[in-house]
Amino acid sequence: MLIVIAVLLLLFVLSPVVGAIVVAAAIVFEGVELVFWRRVLARYRIGAGPEAMVGEAAVVVERCEPAGTVRVRGEIWKARCDAGAAPGDAVRILAVDGLTLDVEPAPG
């Protein structure tokens, strides 16, 4: 955006020499800004989608023997727990299979 403004200034307002300096400065500034934001945003991992749920904790809503339901992030999901779990028990998500979560009792 800054480059567009600099080019418009070059074409309609500034003299050619000063306009060229402004355009060059805008290009350098945009390059530095691009590098800066890439470095800053590289620190953050995107945690979206069902694959990001693996390893999270959930709470059993309906008894899982082996099928039931659990609450994760405020949402109710179908769950499958081979070891079995009672309502209120904490479980850990092992995998996501469609709209069903494979869970196991949480350690501790």
Secondary structure, 3 states (H helix, E strand, C coil): CHHHHHHHHHHHCCCHHHHHHHHHHHHHHHHHHHHHHHHHHCCCCCCCCHHHHCCCEEEEEECECCEEEEEECCEEEEEECCCCECCCCEEEEEEEECCEEEEEECCC
